[in-house]
Amino acid sequence: RKAARELMRREAYGKGWALLVAAGPRKSSVPPEWDGADLLGKTLLIENRAADLGPQFRMARLIGPAAARARHCIVVTEKRMVPLLQRTFPTVRVRSESEDLTQDLLNADAVAGHATLGQYFTPDRAAIEASFIPLQPDPALVSQFREAYKSGKDQPLIGIAWATFNQTRMQ
């Protein structure tokens, strides 16, 4: 995993993704890992293999292109991500990983993790930049936040900056 991250830091994305896929771990051995081929008439299950939310946010952009290659797409994610992904990808079935997923696994023809999606959809910087899809926030919460922030004043809203305190990251 360290080697994969170092390769990606050096913009060798294809090799980095391939190492991450090989490093696993998969949550299930059936169905087989997706090989990037079209799944016309078939079902792709995208499972969360990350321990935290960061990879889920970073790789959510690839759900749409993956779903376009399958008749049905099921995304298994952390419970808090379910509403966000349902709004952003309305044609995809989004399930919480805390639910019983036995039937979904039985119905799937192939399974993929975030690294597998990265391998097929973001092999280089240009593909990464072109793949950006904004996640769709809850419009009611956005409106409430804007009103609370502005407190009745006519002032510009710029956005929220996000940083990490992870000591292993070079940022």
N, C-alpha and C positions, 0 to 999 in steps of 0.2 A: 504494500500500500504506500509506503514511503517512496519507493522508487516510482510508482505511478504518479504520485503527486509531484515529484520532482520533474518527471518528464512533462507533465502538463504545465508546470511553472515555466519550463523552457519551450513551451508551445508545441511539443510533440504529442498532441492530443490523441491521435489515433493509437499510438503505442501505449500511452498512459491509460486510456479507457480499456484497451485489451488486457493490460495487467490487472486492472481493478476487477474486470469480469472474471478473470482466472482466479483472483484471490477470494471471490465469493464473499460471504457465504450465501447460499441459496436457502430459502426457507422450506423449499419442497424439491423433490427430485422429479415429480410428475406434475404437470406436463413438462416437455423438454424446454430448454432455454431457447428463446426466439433467436433465429439466425438472420434477421433483418429482411427476410423475403416477405412478399405480399401474403396476407392471410385472408384473401377474398373468400367470403362465406365462412370464415372461421372466427374464433374468439381469442383475443390476446388479454392476458391478465398481467398488469403491471403491479409488482409488489414492492413494498417499502423494505429495503435492506439496511437502512441507515439507523443509527442509534439516536440521532437528533433531527431537528426540523430543517437545518440548513440545506442539506442535499435535496430535501423534498421541495423547498422553495426554489432553489437554483435550477432543478431539473424539471419542474412542472411545465415549463415551456415546451417540453418534448412530448407531452401527452397527446396534444393535437395531431402532430405528424404521425405518431405511432398509431393512434386511433384511425387515422385515414387509411392505413394499410390493412385494417381488419374490418370484418362485418360488425363485430361487437368488441368493445373494449371495456374492461373492468379495471379500475384503479383501487388498490388497497393502500390506505394511508393512515396516518395518525388521526385520531378522532377529531382533533381541533381543525384539521385541514379539510375535512369533508365538505362543509358548506362553501368554502372558498373555491375548491376545485369543481364542485357542482355548478357554481355560478359561471366559472370561467370556461368549463367544457360541458355544456348541457347535453351533448349527445353521448357522453361517457357515463357508465355506471360507476359511482364512487362509493366505496364501502370502507367502513372503519375496520382497522386490523384487530379490534377487540371483538368483532362479530364472528359468528361461526361461518367460516369461508369454505367449508368442505364442498358444498355444491358448486361454488364458483370454480374451485380447482378441478372438479370433475368435468365441468363444462368447457374449460379452457383448452385450447389446442396448443398454446405456447405461453410461456411466462417470461417476463423481463424485469430486471431491476433498473435503477437509475443509470448505473454504469453501462448496461447493455444499450439503453437508449442513447447515451452519450456516444458510444462507439459507432452507432449507425447514423446519427443525426448531427453530431458536432465533431467531426474529425479534424477540423482546422479552425483558425480564428474567424475566417469569413463566414463559415457555417454557424459558429457561435453567435456572431453579431446578427446574422440574418434570422436566427431562430427566436429572437425576443418576442414574447407575447406577454402583455401586462395581465396580471391576475386581477380579477374583478372583485373589488371590495363590496361589502354590504352597503347599498346606497343610503339606507336609513341611518346607519352608524356614521357614515361619512358626513351626512348632513348634520347630525347631532354634534359631531366633533368640530365641524366648521363653525357652527353657531356658538358653541362653548368657547372655542379659541378666539373668535372675533369679539365676543362679549358685546355685540351691538355696534362695534366700530367698523368703519369702512377701511380695512387694511388688507394688503395682499397676503395670500397664503402661498407659501413656497413648497413646503413638503417636510418630510422627516428624514434625517440622516441616520444611518445605522452603521455601527462599528462593532468590532469584536474585541473582547478582552482575552481571547485565547492566546496564550504565550507561544504556541507553536506556529502561529501564522505570522508571516512577514507582511505587515500592512502599515 
